[in-house]
Amino acid sequence: MIIKKLFSLIILALVLISFSAEIKAFDQNVSDTSAVIESSVLNDSEEYQLPSVFMVIPFIILLLMIATGPLFYHHFWEKYYPLISVLLGLVTVFYYLIFLNDTHSLLHTATEYISFIALLSSLFVASGGILIRVDKKSTPWLNAGILLFGSVIANIIGTTGASMLLIRPFIKINKHRIKPYHIIFFIFLVSNIGGCLTPIGDPPLFLGFLRGVRFFLVIQEVWYIWLPTVLLVTAVFIYFDSRNKSDVEDTNEYSGKIEFKGMKNVLYLLVIIISVFIDPAVMSWVPSLSPLPIGLREIIMFSVVVIAYKTASEDILKANEFNFEPIKEVAYLFVGIFATMIPALQLISYEANVLGEKLTPGIFYWATGSLSAFLDNAPTYLNFLSAAMGKFGMNVNLPSEVLRFEKLHPIYISAVSVAAVFFGAMTYIGNGPNFMVKSISERSGIRMPSFFGYMLKYSIPILLPIFTLVWLVFYFGKV
Amino acid sequence: MKSLDEILQNNITGMYYGNRVLLPFHFIALKIVIEKDIITDFSIREKGAYVNEHPDFTEIYFMDYPELETNISKYENIKLVIVEKGKDIFDFNTHRKIAIRPEGNHILSIKELDENTIFIE
């Protein structure tokens, strides 16, 4: 109860702050600032005071606890992670309120958080009412086909939508031979790398689209990087899966049928995907609900959550063992992550702008990637896109300049886009669906590796060499 | 003592009180999944679940879930891989997957898991 109240308090505080921020916005003076930076990411013309470097500590503590909690103090962590996440978030919120008097950054973060949760929860609930039964014998090639299919549709229904839709059938097909690597490759491809072709695929690309990057630019500039990467990761998966002989005793007969139940939920998925574009920045007729940290899009998404849940078939919900825990876990953890990462992102944005001129596409690739693995990849993408444009004297807030930039220097957009999406697969917290896929798998009885186990056993030895290869072939030595 | 098949066919229920579950048959637990906790260690050194056999029933205490009724959500089950007492534990064909869930008023439903529900042994 206390946790729920604190959680509500943090959201309520941010909403109330948003009103006061709007009223004060016109005459807000940022005084006695030794380090004031122009924010090209948070707002078109707003200035904010640079936070103390020590304010990154709550974020580091939260990351460390997410990494070590389930491993070393499981019971404590399971009981108190919502409280810890919210409290650490509140440290940052109060710092910004009291010491920086910066309500704008908080409002902006609240808006992004609500959008994030609206999209994730609506996709989660809508796909929870769909039951796909594939009565086929699991083989490495069938699995590879599902992963490739997931990688493609991630560009149409988003990495979250594709993950939620396919994870259960993927587990079911492999029930006789499933191992953690099945889930991990699923996270690599369907929950992350796959969604690199369109702005619907992954949130950072959508933010770029909102800033003026053409819808088809990413597919144009990235497909020849996406395709070999997806194929290479799939090839590694086939190698792993071919060595898995646990199904030798599987004597079941398979009809080869694919059954699909819950068609109306496909309609809900469609509504969610269309609603992604219902944004004043994309369609001028869409009313802005500012200063509320919520828009028409989020209202539609939250409505889908309610309608999809209320109208879902009981049998399908039972079969999927639907419950809100995975999304609650994401909501609690990410409220802390979103709040505590504000100082980290602002410091990175500042450094990126200062160092922008010295940075090559290769450096942008690694910088965006390494930070996207641990931070939210959407603001990381925008910070580095802003820095890349700043290098050529252009402003990310002006769509005409974004358009000029993508024509003159597409390699920078490619490097930042590829890195922001691909590196989300490096950790469980790199992208929203990673955690949800992990949670659904654990509830199905699959013991998943720890935070460090995921990195040490899988993402570092498998993905890092592939991402290095991507860098060598496509970005190394380019200016 | 009834067999598991009799219990399943006749929809015989178990009971629960707080974190304690009482099942009206004898079994050996191999794996339990409650929420996202996967319990395979039933030795006394681990806190996850404690299984205890009585002459007329088997009880399980879930140490991390003080109130099962509130801890288990509407469509979720506690899933168990068990072997009925007296059956060959080393024969995988004797391993049964069952789902139990608190239904209110201390009544615990016991069902065999169907094909739709994903539960990996």
Chai-1 contact restraints between the chains, C-beta under 6 A:
chainA,res_idxA,chainB,res_idxB,connection_type,confidence,min_distance_angstrom,max_distance_angstrom,comment,restraint_id
A,H75,B,D64,contact,1.0,0.0,6.0,A-B,restraint_1
A,I171,B,I118,contact,1.0,0.0,6.0,A-B,restraint_2
A,K172,B,I118,contact,1.0,0.0,6.0,A-B,restraint_3
A,K175,B,I120,contact,1.0,0.0,6.0,A-B,restraint_4
A,I178,B,I120,contact,1.0,0.0,6.0,A-B,restraint_5
A,L317,B,Y75,contact,1.0,0.0,6.0,A-B,restraint_6
A,K318,B,Y75,contact,1.0,0.0,6.0,A-B,restraint_7
A,A319,B,N116,contact,1.0,0.0,6.0,A-B,restraint_8
A,E321,B,Y75,contact,1.0,0.0,6.0,A-B,restraint_9
A,E321,B,E76,contact,1.0,0.0,6.0,A-B,restraint_10
A,F322,B,Y75,contact,1.0,0.0,6.0,A-B,restraint_11
A,N323,B,S73,contact,1.0,0.0,6.0,A-B,restraint_12
A,N323,B,Y75,contact,1.0,0.0,6.0,A-B,restraint_13
A,N323,B,E76,contact,1.0,0.0,6.0,A-B,restraint_14
A,S439,B,K36,contact,1.0,0.0,6.0,A-B,restraint_15
A,E442,B,K36,contact,1.0,0.0,6.0,A-B,restraint_16
A,R443,B,K36,contact,1.0,0.0,6.0,A-B,restraint_17
A,S444,B,I118,contact,1.0,0.0,6.0,A-B,restraint_18
A,S444,B,I120,contact,1.0,0.0,6.0,A-B,restraint_19
A,G445,B,V33,contact,1.0,0.0,6.0,A-B,restraint_20
A,G445,B,I38,contact,1.0,0.0,6.0,A-B,restraint_21
A,G445,B,F119,contact,1.0,0.0,6.0,A-B,restraint_22
A,G445,B,I120,contact,1.0,0.0,6.0,A-B,restraint_23
A,I446,B,I120,contact,1.0,0.0,6.0,A-B,restraint_24
A,R447,B,I38,contact,1.0,0.0,6.0,A-B,restraint_25
